[in-house]
Structure formats: structure tokens, C-alpha cells
Amino acid sequence: MTQHLFLPKIDLDSVELKPEHEIWLKRWLEGLVSAIDECNVASSICLQGLLTEIVLYGNPQRNWLEVFEDCLTDENGYPLAYSESYGQRLYKFSDQWRQTAIHAIHSRWYTETFFNGQSDEKYAQMIKDYIQPNGWIYNPSVSSVRLRNRMKSEYLMSFAMGLEILKSHNQLEPYKERFEATLSSQPLTPYLSAECFRLEALEVLNSVNLIPEGLDGVLPICEAGEGYCDFSMSEKRDEYMGTEKRSSRDIAVHSPLSAVHAQYVAGFCHEPTQESVKTRLINFARHLDRNPLDIPAFKIRDLVDIPFGTDISPIEVIAASSIINKYGS
């Protein structure tokens, strides 16, 4: 298992890292040592640690399964998104750190499968317990936000992750028609990651015939900078607070991860779209080859130079090298 839903169709142990990317990833791992020793971690960080070591060395250098067990498992054996120490760092988070999100279950399942060749069947049971009446897969105790106000990329990601776990334990078939109906009820979105996770879910279901019409149109509206962004600013909607108030001055920036998603989504589109995406990714690969760490932060406001989150993450760095590998000269 050297592929992950975040980086579709990318064999992690075959990625040839740019020297700058290799240096960055090794430094990032070094910076994790004290946090791990103090159990000051999140499941997403540990997952990226595992993926990073696979890319760097071909195999993990640390027993990440042990880290998950010691720091990210509650007293009932449920995977946690955050350790207690990490949760205390989050603003006004109090006891909310004790949450079992679908991505936390998937990270634990992925890690256990990688180390042991299989995983405990309890993860499939957890997923079945979190199948909602509407067919989507999420833990409502993590957030009570109604579906229409949830981030589409988030719930489509959780859905794809849940399906992958069920399939690994041969427990997907009884839900197939129900899940197909759920996906069919979701209109096309203007988000690359959301459509990427939808397609991955359809592949797990062997139901790519249910790809919604208009998929080709998502790619050109998500062009940004030298490559692709996850969304189109002109199409971005905040259904809770309103577009004008919340997103009218956001700035889209190119992302290597979005480029990987564009590459994957284009594989399900018509040939002219595939050729257009290929041309853009060739140009993006040249840009990244010359500027390997040009992975800018998304800016919430164009008049305030404050990034939304960190500008570089291991997943983005790995994605950048994979784009250079495939499309660079």
C-alpha cells in the first residue's frame, strides 16, 4: 500500500524528490521528534510522517502504529484526531480534542494496513456506525453542522475514506446501491478536491458511469497562478455567511496538490480537456523545477498579508516532486 487518497495514482515509493524537497522533508521530520516524544501530535501529522518516510526511504523509519496507539487512541480503542496535549494548544478547544473523525479512523486504518498487511475489522464497524440516514459517512458528534453547510470537500473525502475501509473488509457490497444514490444526489461542485474524492469513491464502487455531466468544466475555472487552485474564486460560495462578506477578496494561489488532483480528474474528461490540463501541468512542472519551494499560502484577504495556515506541508512537497517527475523535461 504505497498510494493514498490524498495523492491519487501516485506511487509514493517511486517519487523522485527534488534535492530541495528532500532537504525540506528531512528537516520537517526532525522537527517532529520532540512533539512525538511528548505525544503532542494530530493524526494528520502522523499520517504525513508515515507518507514522508515512505517517499524518502521506501519504508517507515519510525513505528507510526505505536505512535497512533500511544497518543491517538481513546480508552475504548477509537482513533482520535488529536492527542490531549495537541488539543490543549488549540484555541478554546477544551475537551473537543477527544473526537473520532472519519479521517482519524482512515489514518489509523491506513497505518495499520501498511504495517501489518491488514487491519482490525473494528474500523469497518466504526464506519458502518457512522453511516447517516442520508447515506453520507461522518461523525455528527464531531460537528453538528447541517450537511448543506458542511465543506463539500470534507464530506466527500470522508465518504471516499469510509468506502475504502469497507471495501478492504469485503463489507461494501450491501451498501453499494445506497452509496451510488447518495453520490448521484450530490450536484457537481466547483472544487477540485471534492470532485477528486467523488471520483475516487466511484472507482471504489466500480461505478464511474455515474460521473456527473459537466466535469470538464471544473478544471478551467480552477486554473490559478502557474497551475491549479482547489476552487474558482468566481464560483466560491459560503452558504452560511454569504459570498460577498466572506470570500469576495480572497486570492486563489496555485497548489501542487491541486495539480495532482487536476491530473487525476482530467483522466475522466474528454480528450481536449486532457490535453489542456497536460499542457498546463508541463508549464507548472517547469516552474516548480526552477522554483521548487514556490508553494504559496492561501491569503484570506488581499489587504492583509496573513496566510491561511502554513504555506508548505509534506503532502504539497511530495505532490510538487511528483508533478516534476511526470511533466518535467
C-alpha positions in Angstrom: 0.0 0.0 0.0 2.0 2.9 -1.3 -0.8 5.1 -2.6 -3.1 7.3 -0.7 -6.5 9.0 -1.5 -4.9 12.4 -1.0 -2.4 11.8 -3.9 -4.4 9.6 -6.3 -2.5 7.3 -8.6 0.9 8.4 -7.1 3.1 5.5 -6.0 4.8 7.1 -3.0 7.9 4.8 -3.1 8.5 5.8 -6.7 8.6 9.6 -6.3 12.0 11.0 -7.1 12.4 14.0 -4.8 14.0 17.3 -5.9 17.0 17.9 -3.7 15.3 21.0 -2.2 12.2 18.9 -1.4 14.3 16.1 0.1 16.0 18.6 2.4 12.7 20.2 3.4 11.1 16.8 4.2 14.0 15.6 6.3 14.0 18.9 8.3 10.3 18.6 8.8 10.7 15.1 10.2 13.5 16.2 12.5 11.1 18.9 13.9 8.6 16.2 14.8 10.8 14.3 17.2 10.1 16.3 20.4 6.4 16.5 19.6 6.2 12.8 19.2 8.1 12.2 22.5 5.6 14.4 24.2 2.6 12.9 22.5 1.9 16.4 21.1 0.5 15.3 17.8 -2.5 15.0 15.4 -3.4 12.0 13.3 -2.9 14.1 10.2 0.6 14.9 11.2 1.4 11.3 11.9 -0.1 10.2 8.6 2.1 12.7 6.8 5.1 11.4 8.8 4.5 7.9 7.5 3.9 9.1 3.9 7.1 11.2 4.1 9.2 8.3 5.3 7.9 6.1 2.5 8.9 8.7 -0.1 12.3 9.4 1.5 13.4 5.9 2.4 10.9 3.4 0.8 9.8 2.2 4.2 8.9 3.9 7.5 11.8 4.6 9.9 9.6 5.0 12.9 6.9 2.7 14.3 4.0 5.1 13.5 1.5 2.5 14.5 2.9 2.6 18.0 2.5 6.4 18.0 -1.1 6.1 17.0 -1.7 3.6 19.7 0.1 5.5 22.5 -1.1 9.1 21.6 -4.1 8.9 19.4 -6.4 6.2 20.7 -9.1 6.6 23.4 -9.8 4.3 26.3 -12.4 2.4 24.1 -9.9 1.8 21.2 -11.3 4.6 19.0 -8.9 6.6 16.9 -8.6 10.2 17.8 -7.9 13.2 15.5 -5.8 14.9 18.2 -3.8 13.9 21.2 -4.7 15.6 24.5 -1.5 17.7 24.5 -2.1 18.8 20.9 -5.8 19.6 21.7 -4.7 21.9 24.5 -2.8 24.0 22.0 -5.9 24.8 20.1 -7.8 28.0 20.9 -10.8 27.4 23.2 -10.9 23.7 22.2 -11.3 22.4 25.8 -12.4 18.7 25.5 -13.2 18.9 21.8 -9.9 17.3 21.1 -11.4 14.0 22.1 -13.1 13.4 18.7 -13.2 10.4 16.3 -13.4 12.0 12.8 -13.6 9.7 9.8 -10.1 10.9 8.6 -8.7 9.8 12.0 -10.2 6.3 11.5 -8.8 6.2 8.0 -5.3 7.3 9.1 -5.2 4.6 11.7 -6.6 2.0 9.3 -4.1 3.0 6.6 -1.2 2.9 9.0 -2.2 -0.5 10.5 -2.7 -1.9 7.0 0.7 -0.7 5.9 2.5 -2.2 8.9 0.5 -5.4 9.3 -0.8 -6.1 5.8 -4.4 -6.0 7.2 -6.4 -4.1 9.7 -8.7 -4.8 12.6 -12.3 -5.3 11.4 -13.5 -2.9 14.1 -12.6 0.0 11.7 -15.2 -1.2 9.2 -17.8 -1.5 12.0 -17.0 2.1 13.1 -17.6 3.3 9.5 -20.9 1.4 9.4 -21.9 3.1 12.7 -21.3 6.5 11.2 -23.4 6.0 8.0 -26.0 8.7 8.3 -29.7 8.3 7.2 -28.9 10.4 4.1 -26.1 7.9 3.1 -23.2 10.2 3.8 -20.5 9.0 6.2 -19.4 11.3 9.1 -19.5 11.5 12.8 -22.1 14.0 13.8 -20.7 14.3 17.3 -17.6 16.0 15.9 -19.7 18.7 14.4 -23.5 19.3 14.4 -23.3 21.5 11.3 -26.0 20.6 8.8 -24.9 18.9 5.6 -25.7 21.8 3.3 -23.3 24.0 5.4 -20.5 21.4 5.6 -17.5 21.8 3.3 -18.1 19.6 0.3 -14.5 18.5 0.1 -14.7 17.4 3.7 -17.8 15.2 3.4 -16.8 13.8 0.0 -13.4 12.9 1.5 -14.9 11.2 4.5 -17.2 9.3 2.2 -14.4 8.1 0.0 -12.4 7.1 3.0 -15.3 5.2 4.5 -15.8 3.3 1.3 -12.2 2.3 1.1 -12.2 0.9 4.6 -15.4 -1.1 4.0 -14.1 -2.5 0.7 -10.9 -3.6 2.4 -13.0 -5.8 4.7 -15.4 -7.0 2.0 -18.3 -5.2 3.6 -19.1 -2.7 0.8 -21.5 -4.6 -1.4 -24.6 -4.5 0.8 -24.4 -0.6 0.7 -23.4 -0.2 -3.0 -26.8 0.9 -4.3 -27.4 3.2 -1.4 -24.0 4.8 -1.8 -24.5 5.2 -5.5 -27.7 7.0 -4.9 -26.1 9.3 -2.3 -23.3 10.3 -4.7 -25.8 10.8 -7.5 -27.7 13.2 -5.3 -24.7 15.5 -5.0 -24.5 18.0 -7.8 -21.3 18.9 -9.5 -19.1 21.2 -7.3 -16.6 23.9 -8.4 -14.0 22.3 -6.0 -11.2 20.1 -7.5 -10.6 18.2 -4.3 -14.4 17.5 -3.9 -14.6 16.1 -7.4 -11.4 14.2 -6.9 -12.8 12.4 -3.8 -16.1 11.8 -5.6 -14.2 10.1 -8.5 -12.2 8.0 -6.0 -15.4 6.9 -4.3 -16.9 6.0 -7.7 -13.8 4.0 -8.5 -14.1 2.1 -5.2 -17.7 1.4 -6.1 -16.9 0.4 -9.7 -19.5 3.0 -10.7 -17.6 5.6 -12.8 -20.6 5.6 -15.1 -22.2 7.9 -12.5 -19.8 10.7 -13.1 -21.9 13.9 -13.3 -22.2 15.8 -16.6 -20.0 18.9 -16.8 -16.9 17.5 -15.1 -14.7 19.0 -17.9 -15.9 22.5 -16.8 -14.4 22.3 -13.3 -10.8 22.3 -14.5 -10.5 25.6 -16.4 -12.3 27.6 -13.7 -9.7 26.2 -11.1 -6.7 27.5 -13.0 -4.6 29.8 -10.8 -1.1 31.2 -10.9 1.1 28.7 -12.8 -1.1 25.7 -12.1 -4.3 25.0 -10.3 -6.2 26.0 -7.2 -8.7 23.9 -5.3 -11.6 26.2 -6.3 -12.6 29.0 -8.5 -12.9 32.4 -6.8 -15.8 33.3 -9.1 -17.7 30.2 -8.0 -16.8 30.1 -4.4 -19.8 30.3 -2.0 -20.1 30.5 1.7 -23.6 29.2 2.2 -23.7 30.2 5.8 -22.3 33.8 5.9 -22.7 34.7 2.2 -20.2 35.1 -0.6 -19.7 38.9 -0.6 -19.0 39.0 3.1 -16.7 36.0 3.4 -14.9 35.4 0.1 -15.1 38.5 -2.2 -11.5 39.4 -1.5 -9.8 36.0 -1.2 -6.9 35.3 -3.6 -6.5 31.9 -5.3 -3.0 30.6 -5.5 -1.5 27.6 -7.3 -1.0 24.4 -5.4 1.0 21.3 -6.3 -1.7 19.1 -4.6 -4.4 20.7 -6.6 -2.3 20.0 -9.7 -2.2 16.3 -8.8 -6.0 16.4 -8.3 -6.4 18.1 -11.7 -4.3 15.4 -13.3 -6.5 12.7 -11.8 -9.8 14.4 -12.6 -8.7 15.1 -16.2 -8.3 11.3 -16.7 -12.1 11.1 -16.6 -12.7 14.0 -19.0 -12.8 14.4 -22.8 -9.5 14.4 -24.8 -9.4 18.2 -25.4 -9.6 18.8 -21.7 -6.9 16.2 -21.0 -4.6 17.9 -23.5 -5.3 21.3 -22.0 -4.5 20.1 -18.5 -1.4 18.3 -19.7 -0.1 21.5 -21.3 -0.7 23.5 -18.2 1.0 20.8 -16.0 4.0 20.8 -18.2 4.4 24.5 -17.7 3.8 24.2 -14.0 6.4 21.4 -13.7 8.9 23.7 -15.4 8.0 26.4 -13.0 8.4 24.1 -10.0 11.7 22.8 -11.3 13.1 26.3 -11.3 11.3 27.3 -8.1 10.8 24.1 -6.1 9.5 25.8 -3.0 7.1 28.1 -4.6 4.1 26.7 -2.7 2.4 29.9 -1.5 -0.1 30.2 1.3 -3.7 31.0 0.6 -4.5 34.5 1.6 -7.9 35.2 3.2 -7.7 38.9 2.5 -5.8 40.7 -0.2 -5.1 43.7 2.0 -3.7 41.7 4.9 -0.5 39.7 4.4 -1.5 36.8 6.7 -1.6 33.3 5.3 -4.4 30.9 6.0 -2.5 28.0 7.5 1.1 27.0 6.7 2.5 27.7 3.3 4.1 24.3 2.8 3.1 20.9 4.0 4.7 17.5 3.4 1.8 16.5 1.1 2.3 19.6 -1.0 6.1 19.0 -1.3 5.5 15.3 -2.3 2.9 16.5 -4.9 5.4 19.0 -6.3 8.1 16.4 -6.9 5.6 14.0 -8.5 4.4 16.8 -10.9 8.1 17.5 -11.9 8.7 13.7 -12.3 5.8 13.2 -14.7 5.8 16.5 -16.6 9.3 18.0 -16.3 11.8 17.8 -19.1 
